[in-house]
Amino acid sequence: MTKPLAQIKSIRINGFIQRGDIIIGGIFPIHSRKTYLDISFSEQPDVLHCETFEFSFFERFLAMLFGIEEIQRNQNILPNITLGFRVFDSCTTVSGALEGTLRLLSGHETAVPNYFCDMSSSVKVIIGDAFSLTSVPMAKLLGVYRYPQISYSASVMVLSDKNQFPSFLRTIPSDLFQSVGLAHLMLYFGWTWVGLLTDSSDYGQQGSQVMKEELIKAGACIAFSKTMPTVYIDNKIQYLTEMIQKSSTNVIAIYAVDFNIHPIMEELVRNNVTGKVWIASDAWTDSPLFVNKKYFKTFQGTLGFMMRRGEMSGFMEFIHRLYPFRDPENIFLKMFWETVFDCKLHFPETNETITKQIKQPQICTGDERLQSTSMNFFNLEHLRFTYNVYNAIYAVVHALHNLTVCKTGEGPFINNTCTTINDFKPWQIPQSRCSDSCPAGYRKATQPGQPICCFICIMCSQGEISNQSDSTFCLKCPSDQWPNVKQDKCVMKQLEYLSYTEPLGGTLTIVPIFMALTAINAFAIFVKSHNTPVVKANNRELSYVLLISLVLCFLCSLIFIGQPTNLTCMLRQVIFSITFTFSVSCVLAKTVVVVIAFNASKPNSSLKNYAGPRLPKSLVTLCILIQVIICTNWLIICPPFQDKNTTSVTGKIIIECNEGSSTAFWCMLSYMGLLATISLAVAFLSRNLPDSFNEAKYITFSMLIFVSVWMSFIPAYLSTRGKYMVAVEVFAILSSGAALLVCIFIPKCYIILLRPEMNTRDYLMGRGRKLSKIFYVKKTRMGRTKPGSPVQKDGALTEPQNSVFSEAETAAIIDALRIHHWVLLGRNCQTLQQLVATVNNVGLRDKSYEQVRHCATVLIHNARQGAAAVARDHAGTDGGPATQAPLSATEEFLTNLGSATAYQEAITTFFVEVDGTDSTAEEHPDKAPVGITLIL
């Protein structure tokens, strides 16, 4: 046969009910259990029995009955409504309190959770329990159902938390005030060396912790702080007793319930421990457990706090009117009667004689008079917790009364509605208070001229919390933490930086990679087409270097993304500044080369000495070297480093790079801006230079975007914080780099890939001009001209008879054209035939004859005036063949030619066409004088 499973034995509690329209519940520890238990852990402990009748708690039960009776006699409160009650004895145990609570909720004699067996006997509010130990589990259970619970003596601080205990109320202050007061009491007497004893309940642990903190804050020292065992253990009690005896402290504070400290007090008395000052909490200050004379010597000089007392007029008379036979259902009155008169109460039947029923002595009938006793079991002159019960009853009744006088539209419920007294739910009982309780996250602030119970709730300031209801002050969170939404606890701040995983960071990662690949593709196209006119015409070496620097610029932005470290903080601004200086200096060099190329050909120009590949290389090297010096000094003197910014953004820790020296940072940017501004200015001034290969217009536009981006970067950078500040700088890097790539290289890549017919020398020499004039060049014999050729005579245009240049004149014209327009005509035009062949390839364009007539005539006339001087310089001393015109002859020719602007206009806007070759010239080319005839 199998043995039955072990079962936990429950306590058996007593209770009774008095019917009424509204039932008020009550839980009172009318009996106390054994103060401590001997548990061997080898066998199942006995059932807890309700042993000792507690007169003080029976007195509080009577206060509930007295209050209800007094209210029923008052016709101004709840008229025509009968109040009933249902009360259970918790026997000072958690199990007893919970069983009584469940029976009150269900309305049944047995505990049935979540079920209402008898609506007529279910309660609307519960008064109790006395101790925090039993009130806390009751409050958790009743909070689930939102049943109002009013305790008259449970003062533990945690019960003020409305999040955990939404329906708990009390008519006693929180232990917070008592704990602070006890600490200040000891400090007042100058006791700075104290010992602390506490029990393991919430009441003892929380109260002693606040007291301990207050003492330490004031500079006091704690000799010892010990927790007494809940279960009686002989060696533990002995250890604590010896510790107290041997301790040098003379002041010991005990924050505990009376029945928990009773075993150790017995041991202290047995060991004759004296000479100590005991500081008592209110739970054992006037406990009846220590009224015996044997405790007097040990507890002499004890100091403690007690609850304020109140007056209950007529309460003593109410007690004197009590008789068991008048209320036979009141089992607690029966127990009280038998205890007071030390008898067994028995009510005789109607036809039963007294002599028959008396079978033993000590039987009482219930007619005994309490006035005949000394009544020392009641302390009616100092009604403290009893008065709290009385107040609790009146608080409930006034709330119920408010329901009866509620007006529609002014009610306390949703949409200002009301409910009837016979059809309300327990959680609908309105509260009667001057100010609503302040939840966690708020603090109380008194109102001037108002009582202390009239206050306003102010939310804790930014960065502060309050973790309990009705807090009078808020606590500041540590620097790395921040209040949660409710501001009732501190949580770790969120780390913020520009991450690869977030959308913004991911976008700023993909874009630079795409731009870098685009620049690499452009570089590959230029290398593959390195011998084409488009690539050769614009200093291809500088173009290669610029493309490589742009790739580095795009990739350097990736260092700005991700969690910053000391290494990345030092590298990212330095790499960015050097690579961008590299790019801007390349653009500046290309612009300067274009300007020098067009101006070095002017007479007496000193820029000829700077023409060549050495200048751009030196310029780029110098510009980069200056930036390297700035960044090196920055890293040596005050390098950037990782910083955790806890103040800029609320609730976040920004992991950012501290630039170390803001002066160095702005010097770096200013230098780069200076180079960009110079490049923009030079490119703008040279944008109209006459040449198809001139990049100045593209460089002007790209540098205009570059400067605009970085000018707008400054206010945007200074007005943002956190990851967005980094994103602004990355955006500026990508935008300015993209401007250089798109404006300078994309048009050329377009010609190379999609318009190869435009990538020829012949096409590019005529591209971009407004071709509205015509040169007609013809090789002919001396004296043979084509009719209709105009000449200038006496300031007027006339038809010339002979428009023929000598060989020397022809050489001078070719030399001048080569110097002033070398890109168009090439560098190797040494003869008139080469000149004609080169220009002829350009093709014929729009013919505007009137403009051609004027410009061609001016050119020929001025050229004839300088022909003699040119011929002298070009002719040999022995009449030999002419050589290339020296510089002096060319300068003289150009001077006599007239305005340089007019000349440039002429030679850059006219097309030349070969009309044919004379047969005589073909037969005798050495004798045939070659000339230029201008015709229409």
Disulfide bonds with the S-S distance in Angstrom:
Cys50-Cys91 1.41
Cys343-Cys364 1.78
Cys406-Cys418 1.82
Cys434-Cys454 1.81
Cys438-Cys457 1.89
Cys460-Cys474 2.05
Cys477-Cys490 1.94
Cys569-Cys657 1.91
